[in-house]
Amino acid sequence: MKIMRNLVVVAGLLVATVAAKAQDQALIDAAKAEGQVVWYSGLIVRQVVTPIKDAFEKKYGITVNFVSMASQEAALRILNEGRANNIQGDVFDGTAPLSAAMEAGLVEQYVPQEAANYPAELKDPNGYWTGQIVQVTAPAINTGLVSAADAPKTFEDLLDPKWKGKMAWSSSEEIAGPPGFIGNVLSYMGEEKGMAYLEKLSQQQIANVPSNMRVVLDQGIAGQYPLVLSILNYHAAISAAQGAPVEWLKLESSVFTFGTVQMLKNAPHPSAAKLFLEFLLSDEGQQIIADAGYIPASPRVKAKDPTLKPQEGKFAVTVISSETFAMNKDKWVGIYRKLFK
């Protein structure tokens, strides 16, 4: 009797496996018939977009037409396409365009099979998005201009008069920019103490650089600013590995968020979009992301530098999801504009 039960279980698993393979093949065939996928991406082209494109095209023979855009540009483009009922993109990444697209009802529900391997906090239960990369934002110093002894260790250290007029951050009003830093401070210190701290910090004359976090970090590396705030820690690690004089700092709390990837509603190439999402979230796709120096969201794929993740790197974080940011964005952006611009 026990043997029969075991045989039934094995047979069931075989049937499920065969069905899954048939489903996968059907998706591949449909995607190949469409012939292409259009990807709106804010990731660095030479570093990771091109390697992903090449690997996907080699594996499936399906063309990846990517459009490289900053987050605000992507959000505007998606909204304009939606208003015109003329969606051109299939897949897009980034939390900033996600928030805008979600509000406009332009995100397709699709639960990738690969998402089953991801922790709950890195995927939407309704299938609207999945985390593609982990992002930790923190300050960084130019090690040629700032010694380890002089480097800030706490938020309070940023108030030292020696840093007045010598700090910079991006003017981006997104999670990885000043609003995320502000949210981190308020979450860590509490509203009253946090606001008192931010009032003091606003007197430090922090330069607002009208570009992204990577550009701000590059300006720090070039010596334009000895200390930069709210940069992506993996960008600093990549540059340091290439010999740049830079080190990111672990204050009392860093911002932990993640870059998402999702599918547009009424995408012109829906099957190719789904297959591309499966590839991005697979071990193969996530390994390409890791090899490029990014922090993969998949728990099964290690980062090139594992210490960039909180557990391995032994640093504290404040988790700010896209939903948390969306709920608090007006408040945090308002504080940024009032105190720092």
PAPAMAR-898031 format. One line per 8 residues: their letters; for each residue x, y, z of N, C-alpha, C. Coordinates in steps of 0.05 Angstrom, whole numbers. Example, Ala and Ser with C-alpha at 12.3 -4.5 7.8 and 13.67 -1.06 7.14 Angstrom:
<sites>
AS	264:-114:156:246:-90:156:264:-66:156 | 257:-45:142:273:-21:143:258:1:157
</sites>
This chain:
<sites>
MKIMRNLV	17:-24:0:0:0:0:17:25:0 | 38:25:17:56:48:19:71:52:-8 | 78:29:-21:92:31:-47:74:44:-67 | 48:36:-67:28:47:-86:26:77:-82 | 24:86:-56:22:114:-50:46:130:-61 | 70:118:-57:94:131:-67:94:133:-98 | 84:111:-111:83:112:-140:64:133:-150 | 41:136:-135:22:157:-143:34:185:-140
VVAGLLVA	49:189:-118:62:215:-114:82:221:-136 | 99:200:-143:119:203:-164:105:209:-190 | 84:194:-196:70:198:-221:58:227:-223 | 48:236:-200:37:263:-199:58:284:-205 | 82:280:-193:104:299:-197:113:299:-227 | 114:275:-239:121:273:-267:101:287:-285 | 76:284:-279:55:297:-295:57:327:-292 | 62:337:-267:65:365:-263:89:376:-277
TVAAKAQD	111:361:-277:136:370:-290:132:372:-320 | 119:351:-332:113:351:-360:95:374:-368 | 75:379:-351:56:401:-356:70:428:-356 | 89:431:-336:104:456:-333:122:460:-357 | 135:439:-366:152:441:-389:137:448:-414 | 113:436:-417:96:442:-440:87:471:-440 | 81:481:-415:73:509:-412:96:527:-419 | 120:521:-409:144:536:-415:149:537:-445
QALIDAAK	147:515:-458:152:513:-487:131:529:-502 | 106:528:-493:85:544:-506:91:574:-504 | 102:582:-481:109:611:-478:132:618:-496 | 152:601:-497:175:606:-514:167:608:-543 | 150:589:-552:141:590:-580:125:615:-586 | 108:623:-568:92:648:-572:110:672:-572 | 130:672:-555:149:695:-554:165:697:-579 | 174:674:-589:190:674:-614:173:683:-638
AEGQVVWY	147:677:-637:130:687:-658:127:717:-658 | 128:729:-634:127:758:-632:153:771:-641 | 176:757:-636:201:765:-647:218:785:-632 | 205:800:-613:220:821:-599:207:828:-573 | 223:841:-556:212:852:-531:224:880:-528 | 208:899:-519:217:926:-515:220:931:-485 | 244:939:-477:251:942:-448:258:971:-442 | 243:984:-425:250:1010:-415:266:1007:-389
SGLIVRQV	291:1015:-390:309:1010:-367:325:1034:-357 | 327:1035:-331:344:1056:-319:371:1045:-310 | 376:1020:-316:402:1008:-309:424:1017:-328 | 448:1015:-319:471:1025:-335:475:1006:-359 | 475:1018:-383:474:1003:-408:498:984:-411 | 522:995:-411:546:978:-416:551:958:-394 | 543:966:-370:549:950:-347:531:925:-345 | 505:928:-350:487:906:-346:466:902:-367
VTPIKDAF	456:924:-379:434:922:-398:444:906:-423 | 467:913:-433:477:899:-457:483:870:-452 | 496:863:-429:500:834:-423:474:818:-421 | 453:830:-410:427:817:-408:415:813:-435 | 416:834:-451:406:834:-479:419:811:-495 | 446:811:-494:461:791:-509:455:762:-501 | 453:758:-475:447:731:-465:419:721:-472 | 400:739:-470:372:732:-477:369:727:-507
EKKYGITV	381:744:-523:380:740:-552:394:714:-561 | 416:708:-548:431:683:-554:415:659:-547 | 401:660:-524:386:637:-514:360:632:-530 | 346:654:-537:320:650:-549:317:660:-578 | 336:675:-587:334:686:-614:313:708:-617 | 307:720:-594:287:742:-594:301:768:-589 | 295:788:-605:309:813:-603:300:829:-579 | 320:840:-564:314:858:-542:319:887:-551
NFVSMASQ	298:902:-554:301:931:-561:298:947:-535 | 321:957:-524:320:971:-499:320:1001:-504 | 308:1015:-486:309:1045:-486:319:1053:-458 | 342:1065:-458:354:1074:-433:344:1101:-424 | 332:1102:-400:319:1127:-391:323:1130:-361 | 325:1155:-352:324:1161:-324:295:1156:-314 | 292:1152:-288:267:1144:-277:244:1163:-283 | 249:1189:-280:228:1208:-286:220:1208:-315
EAALRILN	240:1205:-333:234:1204:-361:218:1180:-368 | 224:1157:-356:210:1132:-361:181:1135:-352 | 177:1147:-328:150:1150:-317:133:1168:-336 | 145:1189:-346:131:1207:-364:124:1194:-390 | 143:1179:-401:138:1165:-426:116:1145:-424 | 116:1129:-402:95:1109:-398:68:1122:-395 | 66:1144:-380:41:1158:-376:31:1169:-403 | 49:1181:-418:40:1192:-444:30:1171:-463
EGRANNIQ	44:1148:-463:35:1126:-480:8:1116:-471 | 4:1115:-445:-21:1106:-434:-44:1125:-442 | -39:1150:-439:-60:1170:-446:-67:1169:-476 | -48:1162:-492:-53:1160:-521:-63:1133:-530 | -66:1115:-510:-74:1087:-516:-55:1075:-537 | -29:1080:-533:-9:1071:-553:16:1061:-538 | 13:1040:-522:35:1029:-507:55:1017:-526 | 80:1026:-523:102:1017:-540:121:998:-526
GDVFDGTA	123:1001:-500:141:984:-484:127:959:-475 | 143:939:-468:133:913:-457:140:910:-428 | 165:915:-421:175:911:-394:190:936:-386 | 187:944:-360:202:967:-351:212:961:-322 | 234:974:-314:244:971:-288:244:997:-273 | 248:995:-246:250:1019:-230:224:1025:-214 | 228:1034:-189:205:1040:-172:191:1066:-178 | 206:1086:-189:194:1111:-195:173:1109:-217
PLSAAMEA	180:1097:-240:159:1093:-261:138:1074:-252 | 145:1055:-234:124:1036:-224:102:1050:-210 | 109:1069:-192:89:1084:-177:70:1099:-195 | 82:1113:-215:65:1128:-234:48:1109:-251 | 59:1087:-260:44:1068:-277:22:1054:-261 | 27:1048:-236:7:1035:-219:-17:1054:-215 | -11:1079:-209:-33:1098:-205:-50:1102:-230 | -37:1099:-253:-52:1102:-279:-64:1076:-289
GLVEQYVP	-60:1054:-274:-71:1028:-282:-58:1017:-307 | -31:1021:-309:-17:1013:-333:2:989:-329 | 0:976:-306:17:953:-300:0:927:-302 | 11:908:-317:-2:883:-321:3:864:-297 | -17:849:-289:-13:828:-269:-1:803:-282 | 22:795:-272:34:770:-282:52:760:-260 | 48:735:-252:64:723:-231:85:705:-244 | 110:713:-247:130:696:-259:134:671:-243
QEAANYPA	139:649:-256:145:624:-242:169:627:-225 | 189:642:-235:214:646:-220:210:661:-194 | 188:677:-192:183:692:-168:177:674:-143 | 171:649:-148:166:630:-126:191:627:-108 | 214:633:-119:239:630:-104:246:654:-88 | 231:676:-90:237:701:-78:222:705:-51 | 234:718:-32:220:723:-7:196:742:-11 | 177:741:7:152:755:4:156:785:1
ELKDPNGY	175:797:15:179:826:14:190:835:-13 | 199:817:-30:211:824:-56:192:818:-79 | 167:814:-73:148:810:-95:120:818:-87 | 105:828:-106:78:837:-100:59:813:-99 | 43:810:-78:25:786:-76:5:785:-99 | 0:807:-112:-19:807:-134:-6:805:-161 | 21:802:-161:35:798:-186:41:822:-203 | 40:846:-191:46:870:-207:75:874:-211
WTGQIVQV	92:866:-192:121:871:-194:137:850:-179 | 162:848:-185:181:831:-171:207:846:-168 | 220:843:-145:246:855:-141:267:843:-160 | 282:860:-173:303:851:-192:331:855:-180 | 335:877:-167:360:882:-154:355:895:-126 | 373:889:-107:371:901:-81:388:927:-82 | 378:948:-68:391:973:-68:394:984:-40 | 419:990:-32:425:1002:-6:437:1029:-11
TAPAINTG	425:1050:0:436:1077:-3:449:1086:23 | 471:1100:20:487:1108:43:506:1130:34 | 519:1144:53:540:1164:45:565:1150:36 | 583:1165:23:609:1155:15:629:1178:16 | 654:1170:21:676:1190:22:696:1185:0 | 710:1207:-7:734:1205:-24:757:1199:-5 | 768:1175:-6:788:1166:13:814:1181:10 | 818:1194:-13:841:1210:-17:840:1237:-3
LVSAADAP	815:1245:3:811:1271:16:802:1268:45 | 791:1245:53:781:1241:80:793:1216:91 | 805:1218:114:817:1195:127:796:1178:141 | 802:1153:147:783:1136:161:776:1147:188 | 795:1160:201:790:1172:228:770:1195:226 | 771:1210:204:754:1234:201:727:1227:188 | 724:1204:177:699:1196:164:676:1196:184 | 653:1206:176:629:1205:194:622:1176:202
KTFEDLLD	615:1172:227:607:1146:237:577:1146:244 | 566:1170:248:538:1172:257:525:1195:241 | 498:1196:242:484:1218:230:494:1245:243 | 498:1244:269:506:1268:283:532:1279:272 | 550:1261:263:576:1270:252:573:1287:227 | 551:1284:213:546:1300:189:541:1329:195 | 536:1335:221:531:1362:229:556:1377:237 | 579:1364:236:604:1376:243:609:1400:224
PKWKGKMA	617:1423:234:622:1447:217:641:1442:194 | 659:1423:198:679:1418:177:667:1408:151 | 642:1398:152:628:1388:128:611:1409:115 | 609:1432:127:591:1453:115:601:1461:88 | 583:1459:68:590:1466:41:607:1446:26 | 612:1422:39:629:1402:26:615:1376:21 | 588:1376:23:573:1352:18:554:1356:-6 | 547:1334:-19:529:1336:-42:511:1311:-43
WSSSEEIA	488:1314:-56:471:1292:-62:455:1298:-88 | 442:1278:-98:427:1282:-123:402:1297:-117 | 392:1312:-137:367:1327:-133:343:1309:-140 | 348:1283:-145:326:1264:-151:307:1261:-128 | 282:1264:-133:262:1263:-112:250:1235:-109 | 267:1215:-109:259:1187:-107:271:1174:-83 | 266:1148:-80:275:1133:-57:305:1135:-52 | 320:1132:-73:349:1132:-70:361:1160:-67
GPPGFIGN	344:1181:-70:353:1208:-67:347:1219:-40 | 347:1246:-37:343:1259:-11:317:1251:3 | 294:1247:-11:270:1239:4:273:1212:19 | 288:1193:7:293:1168:20:311:1172:45 | 331:1189:42:348:1196:65:331:1208:87 | 313:1226:80:296:1239:100:277:1218:113 | 266:1200:97:249:1179:108:264:1161:127 | 289:1155:121:306:1139:138:311:1153:165
VLSYMGEE	318:1179:164:322:1194:189:297:1194:206 | 275:1200:194:250:1202:210:242:1175:221 | 247:1153:206:240:1126:216:259:1118:239 | 285:1125:235:305:1117:255:303:1133:281 | 300:1160:278:300:1177:301:273:1183:313 | 252:1179:297:225:1187:305:220:1215:293 | 194:1222:291:187:1247:278:199:1272:291 | 196:1274:317:205:1299:330:235:1302:329
KGMAYLEK	250:1282:338:279:1284:338:289:1285:309 | 276:1270:291:284:1269:264:282:1297:250 | 260:1310:255:256:1337:243:276:1357:254 | 281:1355:280:301:1373:292:328:1368:280 | 335:1343:275:361:1337:263:362:1348:234 | 341:1343:219:340:1353:191:342:1383:189 | 330:1397:208:332:1426:209:362:1434:211 | 377:1420:229:405:1426:233:421:1419:208
LSQQQIAN	414:1396:196:429:1386:172:425:1406:149 | 402:1418:148:396:1437:126:415:1462:127 | 427:1467:150:446:1489:152:473:1482:141 | 478:1458:133:504:1449:124:509:1454:94 | 490:1467:81:494:1476:53:501:1452:35 | 484:1432:35:488:1408:18:482:1416:-11 | 501:1410:-29:497:1416:-57:477:1397:-70 | 458:1407:-85:439:1391:-99:449:1388:-128
VPSNMRVV	457:1364:-136:467:1359:-162:444:1349:-180 | 438:1364:-202:415:1356:-219:421:1333:-237 | 426:1310:-224:431:1285:-239:426:1262:-221 | 434:1238:-229:429:1214:-213:451:1208:-193 | 447:1187:-177:465:1181:-155:493:1173:-165 | 494:1160:-189:520:1152:-200:537:1176:-207 | 524:1197:-218:539:1221:-225:549:1235:-200 | 532:1236:-179:541:1248:-154:565:1234:-143
LDQGIAGQ	564:1207:-143:587:1191:-133:612:1197:-150 | 609:1199:-176:632:1205:-193:644:1232:-187 | 627:1251:-180:637:1277:-173:653:1276:-146 | 643:1259:-128:658:1254:-104:685:1241:-109 | 685:1221:-126:710:1207:-133:730:1227:-146 | 719:1245:-162:736:1265:-176:747:1286:-157 | 737:1287:-133:747:1306:-113:730:1332:-112 | 708:1333:-126:692:1357:-126:679:1360:-98
YPLVLSIL	671:1338:-87:660:1338:-59:674:1315:-44 | 684:1320:-20:697:1298:-5:677:1279:7 | 651:1287:10:631:1271:22:605:1273:6 | 594:1251:-3:569:1251:-17:548:1234:-2 | 523:1242:-3:502:1229:12:484:1213:-6 | 472:1192:5:451:1177:-9:459:1167:-36 | 482:1152:-37:490:1139:-62:485:1109:-59 | 485:1095:-81:481:1066:-80:507:1052:-73
NYHAAISA	506:1035:-52:532:1024:-42:546:1006:-62 | 531:993:-80:545:976:-99:559:993:-120 | 550:1017:-126:565:1035:-144:592:1041:-132 | 592:1047:-106:618:1053:-92:636:1029:-92 | 625:1005:-88:641:981:-87:653:975:-115 | 637:979:-136:647:975:-163:671:993:-169 | 667:1019:-162:689:1038:-167:713:1033:-150 | 709:1025:-125:732:1019:-108:748:995:-118
AQGAPVEW	733:975:-129:747:951:-140:763:958:-165 | 756:981:-178:771:990:-201:793:1009:-194 | 797:1013:-168:819:1030:-158:812:1058:-151 | 786:1065:-152:777:1093:-146:779:1098:-116 | 786:1122:-108:788:1129:-79:761:1134:-66 | 747:1113:-61:719:1116:-50:713:1093:-31 | 698:1100:-11:688:1080:8:660:1089:18 | 641:1070:18:615:1077:28:614:1073:58
LKLESSVF	597:1088:71:596:1089:101:572:1076:113 | 576:1062:134:554:1049:149:547:1066:173 | 528:1084:171:518:1099:194:499:1082:210 | 484:1094:228:467:1078:245:446:1062:229 | 437:1074:207:417:1060:190:420:1069:161 | 420:1050:143:421:1056:114:393:1050:103 | 388:1061:79:362:1055:66:364:1029:51 | 346:1011:55:344:986:41:319:987:23
TFGTVQML	323:986:-3:300:984:-21:308:965:-43 | 292:964:-64:299:946:-86:287:957:-112 | 302:951:-133:292:959:-160:274:937:-170 | 251:944:-179:231:925:-188:231:922:-219 | 219:901:-229:215:898:-257:187:888:-261 | 173:897:-282:145:892:-286:137:895:-315 | 113:887:-321:103:886:-348:82:907:-352 | 82:920:-375:61:940:-381:35:927:-391
KNAPHPSA	13:939:-382:-13:929:-392:-15:937:-421 | -27:919:-436:-30:922:-465:-4:923:-480 | 16:909:-468:42:908:-481:39:896:-509 | 54:907:-529:51:897:-556:63:869:-560 | 80:860:-542:93:834:-544:90:820:-517 | 66:812:-509:61:802:-482:75:775:-476 | 77:757:-495:90:732:-490:120:736:-487 | 132:753:-504:160:759:-502:166:773:-476
AKLFLEFL	148:790:-467:151:805:-442:152:785:-418 | 134:766:-418:133:746:-397:158:729:-397 | 167:721:-420:191:704:-422:215:720:-412 | 216:746:-419:238:763:-411:239:767:-381 | 215:770:-369:213:772:-339:224:746:-327 | 216:723:-338:225:698:-327:255:696:-328 | 267:706:-350:296:705:-353:310:724:-333 | 299:748:-330:312:767:-312:312:757:-283
LSDEGQQI	291:742:-276:289:733:-248:301:705:-243 | 309:692:-265:321:666:-263:349:668:-251 | 360:645:-243:388:644:-233:407:655:-255 | 401:648:-280:419:657:-302:418:687:-304 | 394:699:-305:392:728:-307:403:742:-283 | 398:732:-259:408:744:-235:438:742:-232 | 450:721:-244:479:719:-243:492:740:-260 | 479:747:-283:489:768:-300:489:795:-284
IADAGYIP	467:799:-269:465:823:-253:487:823:-231 | 492:800:-219:513:798:-199:540:803:-211 | 546:791:-234:571:794:-248:577:823:-255 | 555:839:-259:558:867:-266:563:884:-242 | 562:872:-218:568:888:-194:543:897:-179 | 520:892:-191:495:898:-176:489:877:-155 | 470:882:-138:463:863:-117:438:848:-126 | 440:823:-133:417:808:-143:395:805:-121
ASPRVKAK	370:806:-129:348:803:-110:344:774:-103 | 350:756:-121:346:727:-115:364:718:-92 | 351:704:-72:367:694:-50:385:671:-58 | 382:661:-82:398:638:-91:423:646:-105 | 426:673:-111:449:683:-125:464:703:-108 | 489:698:-103:505:715:-86:515:740:-101 | 517:762:-86:528:786:-97:558:782:-100 | 571:797:-119:600:795:-122:614:802:-96
DPTLKPQE	603:822:-82:612:829:-56:589:824:-36 | 588:801:-23:566:794:-6:561:814:17 | 582:829:25:580:848:48:563:872:41 | 555:875:16:537:897:8:508:892:18 | 502:867:25:476:861:37:477:864:67 | 456:873:80:456:878:109:465:855:126 | 455:831:121:462:809:139:491:802:137 | 501:799:112:530:792:109:548:815:117
GKFAVTVI	539:840:111:556:863:117:553:874:145 | 534:862:160:530:869:188:525:899:192 | 504:909:178:496:937:182:466:939:183 | 456:959:197:427:962:201:415:978:178 | 390:972:172:376:985:150:347:993:158 | 337:1012:144:309:1019:144:297:1010:117 | 278:992:117:267:982:92:246:1002:82 | 249:1011:58:230:1029:46:221:1017:19
SSETFAMN	198:1005:20:187:993:-5:175:1014:-22 | 167:1007:-47:155:1026:-65:128:1035:-53 | 113:1017:-39:88:1025:-27:92:1045:-4 | 112:1039:12:118:1057:34:126:1085:24 | 142:1085:3:151:1110:-9:127:1125:-21 | 110:1110:-35:87:1123:-47:69:1137:-26 | 66:1124:-3:49:1135:18:61:1159:31 | 88:1161:31:101:1183:45:115:1203:27
KDKWVGIY	114:1198:1:129:1214:-18:123:1244:-16 | 98:1251:-16:91:1280:-15:103:1293:10 | 102:1279:33:112:1290:58:143:1293:56 | 156:1272:48:186:1272:48:197:1291:27 | 184:1291:4:192:1310:-17:187:1339:-8 | 165:1343:6:159:1370:17:180:1379:36 | 189:1361:53:211:1368:73:237:1375:58 | 243:1359:38:267:1364:22:266:1391:8
RKLFK	244:1397:-4:241:1423:-19:242:1447:1 | 230:1444:24:229:1465:43:256:1471:56 | 270:1449:63:295:1452:79:321:1452:62 | 320:1439:39:346:1434:25:348:1446:-2 | 327:1457:-13:328:1468:-41:326:1498:-41
</sites>
